[in-house]
């Protein structure tokens, strides 16, 4: 039979990976071994059948008739059959019938088995073997490779060469020999390795895998266009099956592929080719570039699918059939996969499948595992900070909004806090350099005609055309497009915030919502201001909010009123009163961190609305802040005194509190919760004298500066580095999170104690004598008997 299976061509072998070739070779060897084993079993059965048939004596009559062997057996048969000719036909028929059945004449009497047992056994084996068709060993036809023919005088002479055939017969013989030896002798047991030998073997395997990964990666980096197929070979190592090194090798391959894609990925998105583009003929360079891009996108897609599958297997606690990796090891693999996805999210926001990575990363921000959720949150923050155009930010915001709504607002607050890192406010406030720069004016036709010759006009026209094209190329994204993207992003953010304010006011997401509203409040549409201020005031009045949340409400309200809300006629007196009566909730303990939000509120409430604030309100806040500066940590005291300095410089007649004489009638009522009616003008800032003796040197400087009336220059002025900073910046600069003073406080030298001289200690001579006598006497220590005193006291 002709062998129709062709040997694969060299091109096809190049496209096939090494692992696939190894699997093919293993399958071929397995088939050869199974065929040889089957053949040996059949031969063994045949030998047993022949051996049993020979050992059977005497032969049955029917066996002798069927075989009809030549020689002596034929003569004996003739002699035996002679008497049968003289018998009647009826007796002959009866004898033939009896011959067909076994009887004691044809039975081996030495055996105790029942009749025909051996016959059934051995005849079935022989018949089964006889039914197997015989195969003739025919020589396989030699395949020919047809070459180009030669033309001669006689005509065309065809040329052909025999195709080289691999010498497999010898290998098969060796395999069969080995299998026979394996059946005859028991397999030798594997050597038992000590723990040291196993560790050394594992290190050797791991080193080999590392070298292989490094060789593949360096080859791909050196020539990505020609070695793009090696990405497939490297990606195949993600399914490493050796249980000793599987986990480490998979982690190394994940990280290596991530770094490779970051390096070789182009700075543009690769789109699939249309049918028309595929049909057109292109240059070799273009075709090579197309193949590279197509291979890169396909391998990148398979790599992301592998990472996603790793995370899913860990989530579902699913083990593979091979059981190479345990469930505990899957967590480490999943963490590495999440790190790779986060790196690709930040490094390749312009490349293909970026939206797919966003869909994978955003739900993991709400993962129960703290490490994974922090990784994803930090990656999204980095993406927001570096996204100048807004495409990636818009995609992330859409997915986060859908996640919050789909989980029924039951997500972590960190998921919403990432909105605070959007660059929308900065881009909106800062104008682009191309808008600020004066636009270049081109010469009119009359000016050219008047000042330039004909050749100069021609050159000038070409130059202006080139400059226009360059200007168009430089403007990558127009300002209108940016504003459109930012508007759409902010709409989704505000819709998410308003849904939570409306439907989930007692949710733990409320502080993040209020903080976000405080940052983006100046960008809200004016139509929503009245309703939003009413909601914020109702939240504060309900009393369900924590102190920090109520501060965020106040900050949001004043951000709204300081922006577009200036045109509205709204009196925020309720917010002033609430902040005034809750200032004493701050102290040097856990609420010290909330002082930063209070300083932001005071800046928006007084510095930016100085015309709407009365003198009585400013005096009341100045007095209460001075009292508060005694109860907080040094960084908070510095921030509060910096705010008092702004009060002194912004509002007139604040120096009333630096004088001891009272102004007007009434007495200062510090416990009153209304700042307008507490008579703050009738008190003084005596707290500044205590702050002048503060252990922190910066607090001392600020206290002396405020006592001097907060002058801008002169002997009482602050140093330049302190005067140019805002209160919030000073609060963060002198923070004590490291449990150290900033700047370090000088150590106080202990005073030398006065020594007590025994001579002439007292003026009275008699007292001196008694003292000397008492010192010179030796005191005898008597044992104390507590039981005796206890008895006496009980009797009394």
C-alpha positions in Angstrom: 0.0 0.0 0.0 1.3 3.4 -1.0 2.4 5.7 1.9 0.2 8.8 1.5 1.6 10.6 4.5 4.0 13.3 3.5 7.1 14.5 5.4 6.4 18.1 6.5 8.2 20.7 4.6 10.9 22.9 6.0 8.7 26.0 6.1 6.0 24.1 8.0 8.6 22.8 10.5 9.7 26.4 11.1 6.1 27.4 11.9 5.7 24.5 14.3 6.9 25.0 17.9 9.4 22.8 19.5 6.9 21.6 22.0 4.5 20.4 19.3 7.3 18.5 17.6 8.2 16.8 20.8 4.6 15.8 21.4 4.4 14.4 17.9 7.6 12.3 18.5 6.3 11.0 21.8 2.9 10.0 20.2 4.8 8.2 17.4 7.0 6.3 19.8 4.0 5.4 22.0 2.2 3.9 18.9 5.2 1.9 17.9 5.6 0.5 21.4 1.9 -0.4 21.7 2.0 -2.1 18.3 5.1 -4.1 19.2 3.5 -5.1 22.5 0.3 -6.3 20.8 2.4 -8.3 18.3 4.3 -10.0 21.1 1.1 -10.9 22.9 -0.3 -12.5 19.8 2.9 -14.5 19.2 2.8 -15.7 22.8 -0.8 -16.8 22.5 0.0 -18.7 19.3 3.0 -20.5 21.0 0.8 -21.5 23.9 -1.9 -22.8 21.6 0.5 -24.9 19.5 2.2 -26.3 22.7 -1.2 -27.4 24.1 -2.3 -28.9 20.8 0.8 -31.0 20.6 0.6 -32.2 24.2 -3.0 -33.5 23.7 -3.1 -37.3 23.2 -4.8 -39.2 21.6 -6.2 -37.0 18.8 -10.0 -36.9 18.3 -11.4 -38.7 15.3 -12.7 -35.5 13.8 -9.3 -33.9 14.1 -7.7 -36.8 12.2 -10.3 -36.6 9.4 -9.9 -32.8 9.0 -6.1 -32.7 8.8 -5.6 -35.8 6.6 -1.9 -35.8 7.0 0.3 -37.6 4.4 2.4 -40.7 5.2 1.8 -43.2 8.0 -1.4 -41.5 9.2 -3.0 -42.1 5.8 -2.1 -45.8 5.7 -3.5 -46.2 9.3 -6.7 -44.5 8.3 -7.1 -46.9 5.3 -6.5 -49.9 7.6 -9.0 -48.6 10.1 -11.6 -47.9 7.5 -11.5 -51.4 5.9 -14.0 -53.1 8.3 -16.4 -50.3 7.7 -17.0 -51.4 4.2 -18.6 -54.6 5.4 -21.1 -52.8 7.8 -24.6 -51.8 7.0 -25.5 -48.3 6.1 -27.5 -47.8 9.3 -24.6 -49.0 11.5 -22.2 -46.7 9.5 -24.4 -43.7 10.0 -24.6 -44.4 13.7 -20.9 -44.8 14.1 -20.3 -41.5 12.3 -22.7 -39.8 14.6 -20.9 -41.2 17.6 -17.6 -40.1 16.2 -18.8 -36.5 16.1 -19.4 -36.7 19.9 -16.7 -37.1 22.6 -16.8 -40.3 24.6 -14.5 -42.1 27.0 -12.6 -43.4 24.0 -11.4 -40.0 23.0 -11.0 -38.7 26.5 -7.7 -38.2 28.4 -8.4 -40.4 31.5 -5.5 -38.9 33.5 -7.3 -35.6 33.9 -10.1 -35.0 36.3 -11.7 -32.1 34.3 -15.1 -32.4 32.8 -15.5 -33.4 29.2 -14.5 -31.0 26.4 -13.1 -28.3 28.7 -9.6 -28.4 27.2 -11.0 -28.6 23.8 -13.1 -25.5 24.2 -10.2 -23.5 25.6 -7.5 -24.3 23.1 -9.6 -24.5 20.0 -11.0 -20.9 20.7 -7.4 -19.6 20.8 -6.4 -21.3 17.6 -9.6 -20.2 15.8 -9.1 -16.6 17.0 -5.6 -16.6 15.7 -6.6 -18.1 12.4 -9.1 -15.3 11.8 -6.4 -12.7 12.0 -5.5 -11.7 8.4 -1.9 -12.2 7.3 0.1 -9.2 6.2 2.8 -9.5 3.6 5.9 -7.5 4.3 6.0 -5.4 1.1 8.7 -2.9 0.5 7.5 0.6 0.7 7.6 2.5 -2.5 10.3 5.0 -2.6 9.1 8.6 -2.9 10.8 10.7 -5.5 11.5 14.4 -5.6 11.0 15.7 -9.2 13.6 18.1 -10.3 13.8 20.4 -13.4 14.1 18.4 -16.6 17.1 18.5 -19.0 16.6 19.2 -22.6 18.8 17.2 -25.0 19.0 16.5 -28.7 16.9 13.4 -28.1 14.3 15.3 -26.2 13.4 16.2 -22.6 15.0 14.0 -19.9 13.1 14.0 -16.6 15.2 14.3 -13.5 14.3 12.8 -10.1 16.0 12.1 -6.7 15.0 9.6 -4.1 13.6 11.3 -1.0 15.7 10.5 2.1 13.8 8.2 4.5 14.6 8.1 8.2 16.0 4.8 9.4 13.3 3.9 11.8 13.5 0.1 11.5 16.6 -0.1 13.5 15.1 2.0 16.3 11.9 -0.1 16.3 14.0 -3.3 16.7 15.8 -1.7 19.6 12.5 -0.6 21.1 11.0 -4.1 20.8 14.2 -5.6 22.3 14.0 -3.2 25.2 10.3 -4.0 25.7 11.0 -7.8 25.7 13.8 -7.3 28.3 11.4 -5.2 30.4 8.9 -8.0 30.4 11.4 -10.6 31.3 13.0 -8.6 34.0 11.4 -6.3 36.5 12.1 -2.6 36.1 14.8 -1.2 38.2 13.4 1.2 40.9 14.3 4.8 40.6 17.1 5.9 42.9 15.9 7.5 46.1 17.4 11.1 46.3 18.4 12.8 49.5 16.9 16.3 50.3 20.2 17.9 49.4 20.3 16.1 46.0 16.7 17.0 45.3 17.4 20.7 46.1 20.5 20.6 43.8 18.5 19.0 41.0 15.8 21.6 41.4 18.4 24.5 41.3 19.9 23.0 38.1 16.5 22.8 36.4 15.6 26.3 37.5 18.9 27.6 36.1 18.3 25.9 32.8 14.8 27.5 32.5 16.2 30.9 33.4 18.8 30.7 30.8 16.3 29.6 28.2 14.0 32.5 29.1 16.9 35.0 29.0 18.0 33.7 25.6 14.5 34.0 24.1 14.0 37.4 25.5 17.3 38.8 24.3 16.7 37.4 20.8 13.3 39.0 20.7 14.6 42.4 21.9 17.5 42.4 19.5 15.4 41.8 16.4 11.7 41.9 17.1 10.7 41.8 13.4 12.4 38.6 12.6 12.0 36.8 16.0 8.4 37.6 16.7 7.6 33.8 16.5 9.8 33.2 19.6 7.1 35.0 21.6 5.0 31.9 21.1 7.7 29.6 22.4 8.2 31.8 25.4 4.5 32.0 26.0 4.3 28.2 25.9 6.4 28.1 29.1 3.4 29.6 30.9 2.1 26.0 31.1 5.3 24.5 32.7 4.5 21.0 33.9 7.4 20.1 36.1 6.0 20.4 39.6 9.3 21.2 41.1 9.8 24.5 39.2 6.4 25.2 37.7 5.4 28.1 40.0 8.7 30.0 39.7 9.0 29.4 36.0 5.5 30.7 35.3 6.1 33.8 37.4 9.3 34.5 35.6 7.7 34.1 32.2 4.8 36.4 33.1 7.1 39.2 34.2 9.5 38.6 31.2 6.6 38.8 28.7 5.3 41.9 30.4 8.6 43.7 30.0 9.0 42.5 26.4 5.6 43.9 25.4 6.3 47.2 27.1 9.5 47.4 25.1 8.5 46.2 21.6 4.9 47.6 21.5 4.6 50.5 19.1 3.3 53.9 20.1 0.1 53.5 18.1 -2.9 51.2 18.0 -2.7 48.4 15.5 -5.9 48.0 13.5 -6.9 44.8 11.6 -6.4 45.0 7.8 -9.4 45.1 5.5 -10.0 42.6 2.7 -9.0 45.2 0.1 -5.7 45.9 1.9 -4.9 42.2 2.1 -5.5 41.8 -1.6 -3.2 44.6 -2.7 0.4 43.9 -3.4 2.9 45.7 -1.2 6.6 45.9 -0.7 8.6 43.4 1.2 9.3 45.8 4.0 5.6 46.6 4.3 4.7 43.0 4.3 7.3 42.2 7.0 5.9 45.1 9.1 2.3 43.7 8.7 3.4 40.2 9.7 5.2 41.6 12.8 2.1 43.7 13.9 -0.2 40.8 13.3 2.0 38.4 15.3 2.5 40.9 18.1 -1.3 41.6 18.5 -2.2 37.9 18.5 0.5 37.0 21.0 -0.4 40.0 23.2 -4.0 38.8 23.1 -3.1 35.2 24.1 -0.9 36.5 26.9 -3.7 38.6 28.4 -6.1 35.6 28.1 -3.5 33.5 30.1 -3.3 36.2 32.8 -7.1 36.4 33.0 -7.4 32.6 33.2 -4.9 32.5 36.1 -6.9 35.1 38.1 -10.1 33.2 37.4 -8.7 29.9 38.5 -7.6 31.5 41.7 -11.0 33.1 42.3 -12.9 29.9 41.6 -10.4 27.8 43.6 -10.1 25.6 40.6 -7.4 23.0 40.1 -6.3 21.8 36.7 -6.4 18.1 35.8 -2.6 17.8 35.9 -2.5 19.1 39.5 0.9 20.5 39.0 0.3 23.6 41.1 -1.5 23.7 44.5 -4.2 26.1 45.5 -1.9 28.0 47.8 0.6 28.6 44.9 -2.3 29.9 42.8 -2.6 32.9 45.0 1.1 33.9 44.3 0.5 33.4 40.6 -2.6 35.5 40.7 -0.8 38.3 42.4 2.0 38.3 39.8 -0.7 38.3 37.1 -2.4 41.3 38.6 0.9 43.2 38.9 1.6 42.5 35.2 -1.9 43.8 34.2 -1.4 46.9 36.3 1.9 47.6 34.7 0.4 47.2 31.2 -2.5 49.4 32.2 -0.2 52.3 33.0 2.5 51.7 30.4 0.4 51.0 27.3 -2.8 53.1 27.5 -2.6 53.7 23.7 -2.2 50.0 22.6 -4.7 47.4 21.7 -7.0 45.7 24.3 -6.5 48.5 26.9 -10.3 48.6 27.5 -10.2 44.8 28.2 -7.4 45.4 30.8 -9.6 48.1 32.4 -12.5 45.7 32.7 -10.3 43.2 34.4 -8.6 45.7 36.8 -11.5 47.8 38.1 -13.5 44.9 39.7 -10.3 43.8 41.5 -10.2 47.3 43.2 -13.0 45.9 45.4 -11.3 42.5 46.0 -11.2 41.1 49.6 -7.5 40.7 49.3 -6.0 43.9 50.6 -2.7 43.6 48.6 -4.5 43.0 45.2 -7.0 45.9 45.8 -4.2 48.3 46.7 -2.2 47.3 43.6 -5.2 48.0 41.4 -6.1 51.3 43.1 -2.5 52.6 42.8 -2.4 51.6 39.1 -5.7 53.5 38.4 -4.3 56.6 40.3 -1.1 56.6 38.2 -3.2 56.3 35.0 -5.3 59.3 36.0 -2.3 61.4 36.8 -0.5 60.7 33.6 -3.5 60.8 31.3 -3.3 64.2 29.5 -5.9 63.5 26.8 -8.7 61.9 28.8 -9.5 58.8 26.7 -8.2 56.3 29.3 -9.7 58.2 32.2 -13.1 58.2 30.5 -13.0 54.5 30.1 -12.0 53.8 33.7 -14.7 56.2 35.1 -17.4 54.4 33.0 -16.5 51.0 34.4 -16.2 52.3 38.0 -19.7 53.9 37.7 -21.1 50.6 36.4 -19.4 48.6 39.1 -20.8 50.9 41.9 -24.3 50.7 40.5 -24.1 47.0 39.8 -23.0 46.2 43.4 -25.8 48.3 44.8 -23.3 50.8 46.3 -21.6 48.1 48.4 -18.0 48.8 47.4 -14.9 50.0 49.2 -14.5 53.8 49.6 -11.1 53.6 47.9 -12.9 52.8 44.6 -14.6 56.2 44.6 -11.6 58.1 46.1 -9.6 57.5 42.9 -11.8 60.1 41.3 -9.9 62.7 43.3 -6.8 62.1 41.1 -8.5 63.1 37.9 -6.6 65.8 36.0 -9.7 67.7 34.9 -9.4 70.6 37.2 -5.8 71.3 36.3 -6.4 71.1 32.5 -9.4 73.3 32.8 -7.5 76.0 34.8 -4.2 75.9 32.9 -4.3 77.1 29.3 -2.3 75.3 26.7 0.9 76.8 25.6 -0.2 76.9 22.0 -3.2 79.1 23.0 -1.0 81.5 25.0 1.7 81.8 22.3 0.9 84.6 19.7 -0.2 83.1 16.4 2.2 83.8 13.5 0.9 86.2 10.9 1.5 85.5 7.3 2.2 88.2 4.7 -0.7 89.4 2.6 -0.6 89.4 -1.2 -0.1 93.2 -1.4 2.8 93.1 1.1 4.5 90.3 -0.9 4.0 92.2 -4.1 5.4 95.3 -2.7 8.5 93.9 -0.8 9.5 90.7 -2.6 10.6 89.7 -6.1 8.9 87.0 -8.1 11.3 84.3 -7.1 11.1 85.3 -3.5 7.3 85.2 -3.6 7.4 81.7 -4.9 9.8 80.5 -2.1 7.7 82.4 0.5 4.5 80.7 -0.7 6.1 77.2 -0.3 7.6 78.1 3.1 4.2 79.3 4.4 2.5 76.1 3.2 5.1 74.0 5.0 4.7 76.0 8.2 0.9 75.5 8.1 1.3 71.8 7.8 3.8 71.7 10.7 1.4 73.7 12.9 -1.4 71.2 12.1 0.9 68.3 12.9 1.9 69.8 16.3 -1.7 70.3 17.5 -2.3 66.6 18.4 -5.5 67.2 20.2 -7.6 70.3 20.0 -8.8 72.1 23.1 -12.4 71.6 22.1 -11.9 67.8 22.0 -10.3 67.8 25.5 -13.1 69.8 27.0 -15.6 67.5 25.4 -13.9 64.4 26.9 -13.6 66.1 30.3 -17.2 67.2 30.3 -18.4 63.7 29.6 -16.1 62.3 32.3 -17.4 64.8 34.9 -21.0 64.1 34.1 -20.5 60.4 34.9 -18.7 61.3 38.1 -21.4 63.6 39.3 -24.1 61.2 38.3 -22.4 58.6 40.6 -22.1 61.1 43.4 -25.7 62.3 43.2 -27.0 58.7 43.1 -25.2 57.9 46.4 -26.5 61.1 48.0 -30.0 60.3 47.0 -30.2 56.5 47.6 -27.4 55.6 50.0 -26.9 58.4 52.5 -25.8 56.0 55.2 -23.3 54.3 53.0 -19.6 54.2 53.9 -19.1 55.8 50.5 -20.5 59.2 51.7 -17.1 60.6 52.9 -15.6 59.9 49.5 -18.6 61.5 47.8 -18.4 64.6 50.0 -14.6 64.9 49.4 -15.1 64.6 45.7 -17.9 67.2 45.7 -15.5 69.5 47.6 -12.9 69.2 44.8 -15.2 69.4 41.7 -17.9 71.6 43.1 -16.8 74.7 41.1 -17.5 72.7 37.9 -21.1 71.8 38.8 -23.9 73.4 36.8 -25.6 76.4 38.6 -29.0 74.8 38.3 -28.2 72.2 40.9 -26.7 74.5 43.5 -29.9 75.1 45.6 -30.8 71.5 45.8 -27.3 70.4 46.6 -26.9 73.0 49.4 -30.2 71.8 50.9 -29.0 68.2 50.8 -25.7 69.1 52.4 -27.3 71.1 55.2 -29.9 68.3 55.9 -27.0 65.8 56.2 -25.2 68.0 58.8 -28.5 68.7 60.7 -29.3 64.9 60.8 -26.4 64.3 63.2 -25.6 60.9 61.5 -22.3 62.1 60.1 -18.9 61.9 61.7 -16.9 65.0 62.4 -14.8 64.5 59.3 -17.8 64.0 57.1 -19.5 67.2 58.4 -16.3 69.1 57.6 -16.4 67.8 54.0 -20.0 68.9 53.8 -19.0 72.4 54.9 -16.0 72.5 52.5 -18.2 71.3 49.6 -20.8 74.0 50.3 -18.3 76.8 50.3 -16.5 75.5 47.2 -19.9 75.7 45.4 -20.5 79.3 46.7 -17.0 80.5 45.9 -17.1 79.5 42.2 -20.2 80.1 40.1 -22.3 80.4 43.2 -21.2 84.1 43.7 -24.2 85.1 41.6 -26.6 83.4 44.0 -28.0 85.2 47.0 -27.5 82.5 49.6 -26.6 83.1 53.2 -24.4 80.2 54.5 -24.6 81.4 58.2 -25.7 77.8 59.2 -22.4 76.4 58.0 -20.4 79.1 59.9 -22.3 78.4 63.1 -21.8 74.6 62.8 -18.0 75.0 62.2 -17.7 77.5 65.1 -19.4 75.2 67.7 -17.5 72.1 66.6 -14.0 73.5 66.6 -13.4 72.3 70.2 -13.9 68.7 69.0 -10.3 68.9 67.8 -7.5 67.8 70.1 -4.0 66.3 70.1 -5.3 62.8 69.6 -6.9 61.1 66.7 -8.8 64.2 65.4 -5.5 66.1 64.9 -5.5 64.9 61.3 -8.8 66.7 60.7 -7.2 70.1 61.3 -6.0 70.1 57.7 -9.6 70.1 56.5 -10.6 72.8 59.0 -7.8 75.0 57.7 -9.1 74.5 54.1 -12.6 75.4 55.3 -11.3 78.6 57.0 -9.4 79.6 53.9 -12.6 79.3 51.7 -14.9 80.8 54.3 -12.9 83.9 55.2 -10.0 84.6 52.8 -12.0 84.1 49.6 -15.3 85.6 51.0 -13.8 88.5 53.0 -16.5 91.0 51.7 -19.4 88.8 53.0 -17.9 88.3 56.5 -18.7 90.6 59.4 -16.1 91.9 61.9 -17.9 90.2 64.9 -17.7 86.8 63.1 -14.0 87.2 62.3 -13.2 88.3 65.9 -15.1 85.3 67.3 -13.2 82.8 65.1 -9.9 84.4 65.8 -10.4 84.1 69.6 -11.6 80.5 69.4 -8.7 79.4 67.1 -6.2 80.9 69.6 -7.7 78.8 72.4 -7.6 75.7 70.1 -3.9 76.3 69.4 -3.1 75.3 73.0 -4.8 71.8 72.7 -3.3 70.4 69.5 0.0 69.1 68.2 2.8 71.5 67.0 2.0 71.2 63.3 -1.7 72.0 64.0 -0.6 75.0 66.2 1.6 76.3 63.4 -1.3 76.0 60.8 -3.8 77.7 63.2 -1.4 80.6 63.9 -0.8 81.0 60.2 -4.6 81.3 59.7 -4.7 83.9 62.6 -2.0 85.9 60.7 -4.2 85.9 57.6 -7.1 87.2 59.7 -4.9 90.0 61.1 -3.8 91.1 57.6 -7.2 90.6 55.9 -9.7 92.1 58.3 -9.3 95.6 59.8 -9.4 96.3 63.6 -8.3 92.7 64.5 -5.6 94.3 66.7 -8.4 95.0 69.2 -7.8 91.6 70.8 -4.1 92.6 71.4 -5.2 95.3 73.8 -6.4 94.8 77.4 -9.1 97.5 77.3 -12.6 96.3 76.3 -14.5 97.8 73.4 -18.2 98.4 74.0 -20.6 96.8 76.5 -20.9 93.2 77.4 -18.8 90.3 78.5 -17.1 87.7 76.3 -19.2 84.4 76.4 -16.9 81.6 75.2 -19.6 78.9 75.7 -22.1 80.6 73.3 -22.5 78.8 70.0 -23.4 81.9 67.9 -20.2 83.7 66.7 -22.1 86.9 66.1 -23.3 87.4 69.6 -20.5 86.1 71.9 -18.9 89.7 72.4 -15.5 88.6 71.2 -14.4 92.3 71.0 -14.3 92.4 74.9 -11.6 89.8 75.3 -7.8 89.6 74.6 -5.5 87.0 73.0 -3.8 86.0 76.2 -3.1 82.5 74.7 -0.3 84.0 72.6 1.8 84.6 75.7 1.7 80.9 76.6 2.5 80.0 73.0 5.6 82.2 73.1 7.0 79.7 75.6 6.0 76.7 73.5 8.7 73.9 73.2 8.5 74.0 69.4 10.6 76.9 67.9 8.3 77.5 64.9 5.3 77.9 67.2 7.3 80.5 69.2 8.1 82.4 66.0 4.5 82.6 64.9 3.2 83.6 68.3 5.7 86.5 68.6 4.8 87.5 65.0 1.0 87.6 65.8 1.6 89.5 69.1 3.6 92.2 67.1 0.5 92.7 64.9 1.6 90.4 62.0 3.8 92.9 60.2 4.9 92.2 56.7 8.4 93.6 57.2 10.6 94.8 60.1 11.9 93.2 63.2 8.6 91.3 63.9 8.3 89.9 60.4 8.5 86.2 59.7 11.3 84.5 57.7 10.8 84.3 54.0 10.3 80.5 53.9 7.5 80.7 56.5 5.7 83.8 55.2 5.3 82.5 51.7 3.6 79.2 52.6 -0.1 78.7 53.2 -1.6 77.3 56.4 -2.2 73.9 54.9 1.3 73.6 53.5 2.7 74.5 56.9 0.5 71.9 58.6 1.8 69.2 56.2 5.5 70.4 56.4 5.7 70.1 60.2 3.8 66.9 60.4 4.8 64.5 63.2 4.0 61.1 61.6 7.5 59.9 62.1 7.2 60.7 65.9 10.0 63.3 65.5 10.0 67.1 65.8 10.5 69.0 62.6 12.7 70.9 63.0 14.3 69.0 66.0 13.8 70.6 69.3 17.0 71.5 71.2 17.5 69.5 74.4 17.2 71.5 77.6 20.3 71.5 79.8 19.3 70.4 83.4 20.0 73.0 86.1 22.5 72.2 88.7 20.9 71.5 92.0 22.0 73.4 95.1 24.1 71.3 97.4 23.2 71.2 101.0 26.1 72.0 103.3 26.0 70.5 106.7 28.1 73.2 108.3 26.3 76.3 109.5 23.1 75.2 107.8 20.9 77.0 110.4 21.4 80.2 112.3 20.1 78.8 115.5 23.0 77.1 117.4 20.8 74.7 119.4 19.2 73.5 116.2 22.6 72.8 114.7 23.7 70.8 117.8 20.6 68.7 117.7 21.1 68.1 113.9 24.7 67.0 114.4 23.7 64.8 117.3 21.0 63.1 115.2 23.5 62.5 112.3 26.2 61.1 114.6 23.8 58.6 116.3 23.7 55.1 114.9 20.2 53.9 114.3 19.5 50.3 115.2 17.0 48.6 112.9 14.4 46.6 114.8 12.4 43.9 113.2 8.8 44.9 112.5 6.1 42.8 114.0 3.0 43.4 112.0 1.0 40.6 113.6 1.4 42.2 117.1 0.1 45.6 115.9 -2.8 43.8 114.1 -3.8 42.0 117.3 -3.7 45.3 119.3 -5.8 47.1 116.8 -8.3 44.3 116.7 -8.6 44.2 120.6 -9.0 48.0 120.7 
